[in-house]
Amino acid sequence: MKIITMNLNGIRSATEKGFLEWMTSQQADVVCLQEIRVQPEQLTPAMRNPKGYESFFLSARKKGYAGVGVYFKKMPDRFHTRFGWAEMDDDGRYLQIDYGNLSIISLYLHSGSSGEIRQSLKFQAMDQLTNWLKEKRQDGREYIVCGDWNIAHQPIDLKNWKANQNYSGFLPEERQWLTMLFEELGFVDIFRKLNPHPDQYTWWSNRGQAWSKNVGWRIDYQIGTPGIAGKANHETIFREQKFSDHAPLIIGYDFEI
């Protein structure tokens, strides 16, 4: 099983930059998308059904904003489109597909970088996710939560960590929350399990020459329950082409759906 997660920063923009051609060449089983920023009527046939794939999209009520989606080769057993919290559901930030005992989720966690109101909403989202993840650890299923979590966990996960300790995305409370998910709830940061090396980033500011100089943040994750995380066997952050201000995160698993 091969899973890709990618914040597109607009599916129309990413399509123009060659994302769909690259994606179909990867032959992943599931591709989780965030920030599609499109309404259903704006999706072209090529976006809906690139070669070899079917899709499911959840758009935000607000046009040109947020939204998640999935591409898949094999039809899932079930789709879950409601997280159960209006701030998550109205923005189109959560989409879950099930294959047998495995659930794969495309998640787009709120950003708090635009100010205190948005940061407060992000903290609320984190609280909601804590309760949701606690429930999931008790139901006997395996989960892979893919997406843009908008948090870098440790100093190794962003280039200029000392200068960003008081900024959203690297606040002590945010980092501690991820630590709690990993150490107390038992979820696994699958990329970091496979790759302990520095300078591994998935997002770069559009300011300056952040992309070319690799001055980035690792804020995109595949976070899993221990059983499926233990089957992960290779990882890639694809940087040979630029489709967005994020890069695709690819993880392979010794598992079939």
SEVEX-825047 format. One line per 5 residues: number of its first residue (from 1); for each residue x, y, z of N, C-alpha, C. Coordinates in Angstrom, 3 decimals, padded with zeros to 6 digits. Example, Ala and Ser with C-alpha at 12.3 -4.5 7.8 and 13.67 -1.06 7.14 Angstrom:
1	013.190,-005.690,007.800,012.300,-004.500,007.800,013.200,-003.300,007.800  012.850,-002.250,007.080,013.670,-001.060,007.140,012.900,000.030,007.870
***
This chain:
1	000.850,-001.185,000.000,000.000,000.000,000.000,000.887,001.237,000.000  000.529,002.167,-000.843,001.264,003.425,-000.955,000.271,004.570,-000.783  000.577,005.487,000.146,-000.314,006.608,000.429,000.466,007.909,000.264  -000.154,008.863,-000.401,000.393,010.206,-000.555,-000.528,011.181,000.158  000.047,012.133,000.863,-000.740,013.250,001.375,-000.136,014.546,000.858
6	-001.023,015.514,000.539,-000.549,016.730,-000.133,-001.521,017.882,000.100  -001.008,018.989,000.619,-001.766,020.239,000.627,-001.520,020.907,-000.718  -002.587,021.065,-001.501,-002.445,021.547,-002.872,-002.376,023.063,-002.981  -002.821,023.767,-001.935,-002.938,025.222,-002.029,-003.732,025.595,-003.285  -004.816,024.863,-003.495,-005.684,025.067,-004.658,-005.491,023.985,-005.702
11	-006.505,023.149,-005.914,-006.366,022.045,-006.861,-006.232,022.549,-008.294  -006.857,023.687,-008.594,-006.746,024.211,-009.956,-005.326,024.689,-010.234  -004.730,025.369,-009.272,-003.351,025.822,-009.421,-002.398,024.640,-009.533  -002.565,023.644,-008.648,-001.676,022.481,-008.671,-001.817,021.690,-009.976  -003.042,021.623,-010.493,-003.266,020.925,-011.762,-002.514,021.614,-012.891
16	-002.565,022.935,-012.911,-001.836,023.688,-013.937,-000.331,023.461,-013.856  000.153,023.122,-012.662,001.591,022.906,-012.467,001.997,021.447,-012.664  001.055,020.607,-013.106,001.391,019.233,-013.446,001.174,018.207,-012.359  000.429,018.575,-011.298,000.257,017.648,-010.187,-000.422,016.342,-010.604  -001.467,016.412,-011.394,-002.211,015.191,-011.726,-001.363,014.231,-012.545
21	-000.580,014.738,-013.461,000.280,013.863,-014.263,001.311,013.172,-013.363  001.898,013.944,-012.460,002.849,013.342,-011.528,002.156,012.319,-010.638  000.991,012.672,-010.101,000.286,011.786,-009.180,-000.042,010.445,-009.819  -000.579,010.467,-011.026,-000.941,009.207,-011.675,000.289,008.361,-011.967  001.434,009.001,-012.175,002.664,008.241,-012.411,003.146,007.520,-011.160
26	002.718,007.987,-009.987,003.158,007.393,-008.722,002.445,006.080,-008.397  001.263,005.898,-008.940,000.486,004.667,-008.731,000.241,004.384,-007.245  -000.027,005.435,-006.499,-000.396,005.257,-005.092,-001.795,004.669,-004.995  -002.052,003.989,-003.906,-003.392,003.428,-003.694,-004.379,004.503,-003.259  -003.919,005.418,-002.399,-004.769,006.486,-001.886,-003.957,007.773,-001.871
31	-004.587,008.868,-002.290,-003.968,010.191,-002.241,-004.904,011.099,-001.459  -004.422,011.592,-000.321,-005.214,012.488,000.524,-004.839,013.929,000.209  -005.832,014.760,-000.017,-005.639,016.148,-000.430,-006.205,017.092,000.617  -005.513,018.209,000.802,-006.028,019.277,001.655,-005.939,020.604,000.908  -006.754,021.538,001.358,-006.825,022.881,000.798,-007.049,022.824,-000.716
36	-008.132,022.147,-001.099,-008.455,022.053,-002.527,-008.987,023.380,-003.060  -009.642,024.150,-002.188,-010.090,025.516,-002.517,-010.909,025.558,-003.812  -011.914,024.701,-003.868,-012.731,024.623,-005.077,-014.134,024.174,-004.692  -015.123,024.626,-005.441,-016.497,024.161,-005.285,-016.740,023.006,-006.251  -017.723,022.145,-005.965,-017.927,020.958,-006.801,-018.078,021.263,-008.285
41	-018.795,022.337,-008.607,-019.037,022.651,-010.025,-017.780,023.136,-010.738  -016.735,023.448,-009.975,-015.488,023.921,-010.584,-014.505,022.791,-010.879  -014.823,021.595,-010.435,-013.953,020.445,-010.688,-014.139,019.955,-012.121  -013.062,019.842,-012.846,-013.119,019.350,-014.219,-013.148,017.822,-014.212  -013.536,017.192,-015.333,-013.465,015.726,-015.413,-012.079,015.184,-015.109
46	-011.040,015.883,-015.560,-009.671,015.426,-015.294,-009.353,015.467,-013.806  -009.884,016.471,-013.099,-009.666,016.555,-011.656,-010.442,015.467,-010.924  -011.637,015.172,-011.397,-012.471,014.172,-010.729,-011.952,012.754,-010.942  -011.514,012.472,-012.143,-011.124,011.100,-012.484,-009.838,011.066,-013.301  -008.708,011.418,-012.657,-007.445,011.243,-013.372,-007.232,009.759,-013.678
51	-006.421,009.480,-014.630,-006.272,008.114,-015.152,-006.024,007.099,-014.041  -006.956,006.137,-013.937,-006.817,005.059,-012.966,-007.408,005.341,-011.605  -008.006,006.529,-011.414,-008.482,006.922,-010.089,-009.928,007.390,-010.105  -010.583,007.157,-008.982,-011.842,007.831,-008.669,-011.576,008.781,-007.504  -012.568,009.585,-007.170,-012.314,010.617,-006.167,-013.552,010.906,-005.341
56	-013.310,011.599,-004.233,-014.384,012.132,-003.402,-013.858,013.422,-002.799  -014.637,014.496,-002.910,-014.207,015.800,-002.433,-015.238,016.375,-001.464  -014.736,017.113,-000.490,-015.583,017.883,000.424,-015.134,019.327,000.375  -015.981,020.185,-000.132,-015.638,021.601,-000.256,-016.118,022.374,000.967  -015.442,023.468,001.243,-015.889,024.382,002.292,-017.109,025.162,001.814
61	-017.925,025.596,002.762,-019.050,026.457,002.391,-018.559,027.769,001.797  -017.456,028.256,002.342,-016.850,029.488,001.847,-016.085,029.203,000.562  -016.398,029.918,-000.493,-015.763,029.667,-001.776,-014.279,030.013,-001.739  -013.491,029.201,-002.435,-012.058,029.454,-002.534,-011.285,029.214,-001.253  -011.792,028.324,-000.402,-011.233,028.171,000.942,-011.205,026.699,001.332
66	-010.116,026.285,001.982,-009.991,024.982,002.638,-010.468,023.833,001.740  -011.164,022.861,002.319,-011.648,021.709,001.571,-010.638,020.574,001.522  -011.158,019.332,001.528,-010.309,018.139,001.459,-010.849,017.191,000.399  -010.035,016.209,000.064,-010.461,015.221,-000.918,-009.579,013.992,-000.848  -010.006,012.945,-001.544,-009.192,011.734,-001.686,-009.310,011.216,-003.111
71	-008.207,010.712,-003.636,-008.186,009.885,-004.838,-007.923,008.451,-004.398  -008.530,007.508,-005.072,-008.339,006.103,-004.702,-008.483,005.219,-005.941  -007.734,004.121,-005.920,-007.830,003.127,-006.989,-008.957,002.129,-006.709  -009.057,001.700,-005.460,-010.085,000.738,-005.061,-011.175,001.465,-004.291  -012.418,001.200,-004.638,-013.535,001.861,-003.959,-013.548,001.504,-002.472
76	-013.566,002.502,-001.589,-013.642,002.219,-000.146,-014.944,001.523,000.231  -014.906,000.852,001.362,-016.119,000.221,001.897,-017.107,001.276,002.383  -016.567,002.370,002.964,-017.415,003.419,003.527,-016.714,004.761,003.415  -017.529,005.815,003.373,-017.051,007.186,003.457,-017.661,007.826,004.706  -016.875,008.610,005.412,-017.366,009.374,006.559,-017.057,010.842,006.276
81	-018.087,011.650,006.227,-017.911,013.037,005.801,-018.182,014.058,006.909  -018.545,013.587,008.095,-018.850,014.503,009.188,-017.991,014.176,010.389  -017.247,015.175,010.825,-016.450,015.029,012.037,-017.326,015.201,013.274  -018.345,016.060,013.165,-019.253,016.276,014.277,-019.051,017.588,015.019  -018.222,018.455,014.439,-017.991,019.792,014.990,-018.103,020.768,013.842
86	-018.988,021.740,013.977,-019.329,022.598,012.841,-018.115,023.308,012.257  -017.210,023.743,013.110,-016.046,024.482,012.621,-015.155,023.614,011.733  -015.191,022.322,011.937,-014.445,021.392,011.094,-015.251,021.038,009.842  -016.531,020.759,010.041,-017.353,020.276,008.936,-017.687,021.369,007.928  -017.955,022.578,008.389,-018.328,023.653,007.462,-017.168,024.054,006.562
91	-015.946,023.859,007.042,-014.764,024.201,006.254,-014.324,023.068,005.336  -014.906,021.875,005.487,-014.425,020.737,004.720,-013.009,020.362,005.117  -012.839,020.001,006.392,-011.494,019.721,006.909,-011.284,018.260,007.290  -012.283,017.415,007.102,-012.177,016.024,007.551,-012.922,015.109,006.576  -012.229,014.086,006.109,-012.836,013.079,005.237,-012.166,011.745,005.539
96	-012.976,010.739,005.830,-012.457,009.419,006.190,-012.978,008.366,005.227  -012.076,007.476,004.799,-012.474,006.315,004.010,-012.029,005.053,004.734  -012.826,003.987,004.610,-012.551,002.728,005.302,-012.315,001.612,004.308  -011.298,000.812,004.595,-011.046,-000.454,003.896,-010.897,-001.528,004.963  -011.896,-002.393,005.087,-011.810,-003.404,006.125,-011.636,-002.757,007.484
101	-010.561,-003.145,008.197,-010.311,-002.618,009.541,-009.412,-001.383,009.533  -009.115,-000.857,008.342,-008.247,000.309,008.237,-009.045,001.538,007.816  -008.832,002.634,008.513,-009.423,003.919,008.145,-008.302,004.876,007.764  -008.491,005.585,006.642,-007.539,006.574,006.156,-008.257,007.921,006.128  -007.654,008.923,006.719,-008.313,010.214,006.902,-007.490,011.311,006.242
106	-008.175,012.200,005.533,-007.564,013.438,005.060,-008.018,014.547,005.993  -007.056,015.164,006.680,-007.337,016.153,007.719,-006.612,017.454,007.399  -007.311,018.560,007.554,-006.697,019.872,007.387,-006.939,020.663,008.660  -005.941,020.650,009.548,-006.078,021.353,010.821,-005.945,022.859,010.610  -006.673,023.606,011.403,-006.684,025.059,011.286,-005.292,025.649,011.458
111	-005.068,026.776,010.810,-003.870,027.589,011.017,-004.204,028.724,011.974  -003.239,029.057,012.825,-003.450,030.175,013.730,-002.580,031.365,013.407  -001.967,031.356,012.242,-000.933,032.353,011.945,-001.480,033.755,011.668  -002.791,033.871,011.417,-003.329,035.184,011.055,-003.767,036.017,012.253  -003.695,035.437,013.473,-004.048,036.243,014.633,-004.646,035.431,015.765
116	-004.980,036.132,016.854,-005.422,035.466,018.073,-006.736,034.719,017.905  -007.654,035.266,017.113,-008.951,034.596,016.929,-008.759,033.248,016.250  -007.943,033.230,015.204,-007.700,031.975,014.497,-006.903,030.997,015.364  -005.983,031.523,016.166,-005.224,030.638,017.054,-006.137,030.018,018.104  -007.073,030.804,018.621,-008.031,030.270,019.572,-008.858,029.155,018.943
121	-009.261,029.351,017.695,-010.016,028.317,016.982,-009.165,027.073,016.776  -007.885,027.275,016.495,-006.975,026.132,016.332,-006.883,025.334,017.631  -006.769,026.022,018.757,-006.727,025.323,020.041,-008.026,024.546,020.284  -009.159,025.126,019.900,-010.430,024.404,020.023,-010.422,023.154,019.161  -009.892,023.267,017.953,-009.813,022.112,017.054,-008.926,021.027,017.651
126	-007.835,021.434,018.267,-006.950,020.465,018.909,-007.674,019.731,020.033  -008.468,020.455,020.816,-009.245,019.819,021.886,-010.252,018.826,021.305  -010.930,019.225,020.249,-011.878,018.322,019.604,-011.181,017.071,019.089  -010.022,017.253,018.487,-009.284,016.106,017.955,-008.775,015.201,019.063  -008.402,015.778,020.192,-007.967,014.943,021.316,-009.056,013.959,021.698
131	-010.271,014.439,021.867,-011.380,013.556,022.239,-011.649,012.520,021.165  -011.599,012.966,019.904,-011.855,012.056,018.787,-010.790,010.967,018.716  -009.517,011.348,018.860,-008.425,010.375,018.767,-008.439,009.406,019.944  -008.831,009.884,021.132,-008.955,008.982,022.280,-009.997,007.904,021.998  -011.116,008.310,021.412,-012.155,007.334,021.069,-011.640,006.326,020.064
136	-010.895,006.796,019.074,-010.427,005.905,018.017,-009.415,004.885,018.539  -008.650,005.257,019.548,-007.680,004.307,020.103,-008.362,003.166,020.841  -009.668,003.325,021.114,-010.392,002.303,021.864,-011.269,001.409,020.991  -011.399,001.723,019.685,-012.403,000.999,018.888,-011.859,-000.208,018.125  -010.564,-000.479,018.252,-010.000,-001.680,017.644,-009.621,-001.550,016.183
141	-009.863,-000.397,015.570,-009.505,-000.200,014.178,-008.088,000.382,014.062  -007.521,000.247,012.866,-006.258,000.911,012.559,-006.565,002.219,011.819  -005.793,003.251,012.125,-006.017,004.570,011.523,-004.711,005.137,010.983  -004.818,005.807,009.835,-003.755,006.660,009.322,-004.384,008.022,009.077  -003.962,009.011,009.850,-004.490,010.366,009.713,-003.470,011.171,008.901
146	-003.829,011.427,007.650,-002.950,012.143,006.732,-003.339,013.611,006.695  -002.343,014.475,006.523,-002.754,015.842,006.281,-001.811,016.900,006.787  -002.301,018.117,006.630,-001.605,019.322,007.056,-002.061,019.635,008.474  -001.181,019.360,009.449,-001.508,019.577,010.855,-001.101,020.966,011.315  -000.389,021.706,010.482,000.014,023.089,010.783,000.785,023.219,012.091
151	001.546,022.175,012.443,002.405,022.204,013.623,003.699,021.458,013.305  004.821,022.075,013.585,006.107,021.384,013.565,006.381,020.894,014.984  006.736,019.626,015.115,006.779,019.023,016.445,008.043,019.380,017.235  009.208,019.172,016.645,010.468,019.340,017.357,011.385,020.310,016.604  012.445,020.806,017.265,013.375,021.697,016.563,013.898,021.133,015.246
156	014.042,019.821,015.153,014.506,019.205,013.911,013.513,019.419,012.763  012.280,019.779,013.089,011.214,019.836,012.095,011.017,021.204,011.446  011.884,022.164,011.753,011.867,023.432,011.023,013.265,024.036,011.080  013.593,024.789,010.053,014.959,025.296,009.928,015.280,026.315,011.018  014.445,027.337,011.147,014.733,028.431,012.083,013.902,028.297,013.349
161	014.155,027.226,014.098,013.279,026.944,015.233,013.434,027.960,016.367  014.626,028.468,016.586,014.822,029.408,017.697,014.021,030.688,017.499  013.935,031.138,016.251,013.227,032.387,015.959,011.716,032.209,015.904  011.219,030.958,015.934,009.792,030.712,015.749,009.091,030.154,016.977  009.749,030.222,018.144,009.163,029.598,019.329,007.912,030.312,019.834
166	007.699,031.552,019.420,006.507,032.293,019.847,005.519,032.498,018.709  005.663,031.696,017.664,004.798,031.838,016.498,003.922,030.596,016.328  002.710,030.820,015.825,001.792,029.715,015.571,002.459,028.680,014.677  002.247,027.432,015.035,002.865,026.332,014.318,004.048,025.745,015.052  004.593,026.519,016.036,005.690,026.000,016.855,005.567,026.503,018.293
171	004.337,026.807,018.692,004.093,027.229,020.067,004.288,026.047,021.024  004.746,026.297,022.235,004.931,025.199,023.192,003.674,024.357,023.386  002.503,025.014,023.429,001.257,024.271,023.633,000.954,023.342,022.463  001.272,023.796,021.253,001.029,022.974,020.067,001.971,021.769,020.046  003.222,022.023,020.331,004.216,020.955,020.334,003.912,019.926,021.426
176	003.519,020.424,022.602,003.181,019.530,023.703,001.979,018.666,023.358  001.049,019.237,022.612,-000.133,018.477,022.197,000.263,017.308,021.303  001.152,017.533,020.344,001.611,016.424,019.508,002.350,015.388,020.342  003.171,015.845,021.264,003.870,014.903,022.145,002.877,014.038,022.905  001.791,014.651,023.373,000.754,013.890,024.079,000.135,012.835,023.167
181	-000.133,013.187,021.906,-000.710,012.212,020.976,000.218,011.022,020.785  001.509,011.304,020.716,002.471,010.234,020.463,002.805,009.436,021.731  003.045,010.132,022.830,003.541,009.451,024.028,002.435,008.926,024.934  001.302,009.616,024.993,000.222,009.188,025.882,-000.845,008.379,025.147  -001.263,008.845,023.985,-002.305,008.124,023.247,-001.735,007.014,022.385
186	-000.441,007.060,022.111,000.185,005.951,021.395,000.175,006.044,019.891  -000.213,007.199,019.341,-000.128,007.360,017.892,001.334,007.519,017.479  001.602,007.275,016.199,002.981,007.241,015.701,003.147,008.253,014.576  004.183,009.069,014.681,004.605,009.953,013.590,005.383,009.083,012.614  004.707,008.597,011.580,005.254,007.519,010.767,006.489,007.958,009.987
191	006.466,009.160,009.434,007.659,009.627,008.720,008.863,009.650,009.642  008.698,010.210,010.838,009.840,010.339,011.745,010.295,008.982,012.261  009.403,008.023,012.330,009.784,006.655,012.690,010.763,006.088,011.666  010.560,006.441,010.404,011.393,005.907,009.325,012.611,006.774,009.038  012.510,008.069,009.287,013.556,009.004,008.878,013.904,009.933,010.045
196	015.055,009.731,010.673,015.448,010.550,011.816,016.301,011.759,011.435  016.441,012.036,010.148,017.430,013.015,009.703,016.871,014.440,009.690  017.736,015.438,009.839,017.309,016.838,009.774,017.045,017.276,008.343  016.558,018.515,008.214,016.326,019.148,006.906,015.275,018.423,006.080  014.306,017.820,006.744,013.203,017.127,006.074,011.933,017.958,006.266
201	011.569,018.716,005.245,010.474,019.661,005.376,009.408,019.406,004.318  008.181,019.870,004.617,007.069,019.693,003.670,006.402,021.002,003.274  006.800,022.125,003.916,006.209,023.424,003.578,007.280,024.502,003.649  007.179,025.440,002.699,008.128,026.544,002.613,007.361,027.835,002.381  007.745,028.879,003.055,007.156,030.191,002.832,007.405,030.636,001.393
206	006.474,031.429,000.881,006.666,032.007,-000.454,007.563,033.241,-000.413  007.952,033.657,000.784,008.822,034.824,000.928,010.286,034.429,000.776  011.060,035.358,000.241,012.483,035.106,000.085,012.737,033.943,-000.855  013.738,033.160,-000.550,014.082,031.985,-001.350,013.986,030.727,-000.494  012.888,030.646,000.277,012.744,029.551,001.240,012.811,028.183,000.565
211	012.126,028.041,-000.593,012.116,026.748,-001.282,013.515,026.377,-001.759  014.159,027.283,-002.467,015.472,026.967,-003.048,016.537,026.760,-001.979  016.399,027.445,-000.853,017.368,027.301,000.240,016.950,026.219,001.243  015.799,025.623,001.032,015.246,024.600,001.928,015.096,025.117,003.362  014.565,026.329,003.474,014.240,026.906,004.787,012.761,026.615,005.038
216	012.497,025.418,005.561,011.115,024.954,005.622,010.665,024.484,006.986  009.447,023.940,006.973,008.801,023.362,008.153,008.252,021.983,007.762  008.285,021.039,008.683,007.600,019.748,008.466,006.286,019.798,009.230  005.221,020.108,008.503,003.904,020.254,009.132,002.867,019.304,008.534  003.278,018.512,007.551,002.390,017.517,006.930,002.795,016.136,007.434
221	001.818,015.349,007.820,002.093,014.087,008.507,001.227,012.954,007.968  001.719,011.739,008.208,000.879,010.554,008.253,001.066,010.005,009.667  000.024,010.135,010.468,000.057,009.739,011.875,-000.840,008.525,012.043  -000.290,007.443,012.581,-001.038,006.189,012.590,-001.097,005.512,013.938  -002.015,004.570,014.052,-002.048,003.665,015.185,-000.868,002.699,015.065
226	-000.425,002.121,016.182,000.821,001.353,016.156,000.842,000.178,015.182  -000.279,-000.517,015.022,-000.279,-001.690,014.156,000.075,-001.369,012.717  -000.631,-000.401,012.135,-000.364,-000.049,010.740,000.942,000.727,010.624  001.274,001.529,011.634,002.542,002.261,011.601,003.722,001.304,011.545  003.586,000.152,012.204,004.645,-000.839,012.209,004.871,-001.487,010.864
231	003.936,-001.311,009.939,004.063,-001.879,008.591,004.654,-000.885,007.590  004.898,000.341,008.030,005.494,001.335,007.139,006.942,000.951,006.844  007.332,001.049,005.560,008.675,000.583,005.211,009.483,001.542,004.345  008.879,002.593,003.829,009.687,003.591,003.119,008.929,004.910,003.040  009.714,005.985,002.915,009.130,007.326,002.896,009.863,008.197,001.886
236	009.133,009.178,001.353,009.714,010.165,000.447,008.979,011.486,000.623  009.727,012.573,000.671,009.163,013.909,000.468,009.613,014.327,-000.925  008.645,014.470,-001.838,008.975,014.698,-003.248,009.183,016.185,-003.515  010.412,016.527,-003.963,010.731,017.934,-004.190,011.248,018.224,-005.598  011.224,017.223,-006.471,011.778,017.435,-007.809,010.924,018.380,-008.654
241	009.643,018.462,-008.373,008.744,019.439,-008.984,008.011,020.177,-007.871  007.621,021.412,-008.157,006.901,022.204,-007.166,005.477,022.415,-007.653  004.528,021.832,-006.939,003.109,021.948,-007.291,002.372,022.936,-006.390  002.979,023.272,-005.256,002.302,024.023,-004.201,003.385,024.593,-003.295  002.979,025.293,-002.223,003.966,025.664,-001.221,004.254,024.500,-000.269
246	003.540,023.396,-000.441,003.810,022.138,000.249,004.372,021.122,-000.739  005.031,020.095,-000.210,005.500,018.977,-001.027,004.706,017.722,-000.680  004.534,016.813,-001.638,003.868,015.541,-001.339,004.692,014.700,-000.371  004.020,014.131,000.616,004.614,013.181,001.539,004.114,011.795,001.173  005.034,010.889,000.847,004.706,009.555,000.361,005.231,008.533,001.349
251	004.367,007.608,001.758,004.791,006.524,002.640,004.251,005.193,002.106  005.140,004.195,002.079,004.761,002.844,001.670,004.585,001.942,002.875  003.665,001.004,002.767,003.325,000.098,003.851,003.322,-001.342,003.349  003.774,-002.254,004.169,003.694,-003.671,003.874,002.291,-004.151,004.238  001.347,-003.768,003.381,-000.075,-003.985,003.678,-000.843,-003.861,002.374
256	-001.911,-004.615,002.238,-002.746,-004.525,001.045,-004.168,-004.164,001.438  -004.799,-003.314,000.600,-006.205,-002.974,000.850,-007.076,-003.643,-000.210
***
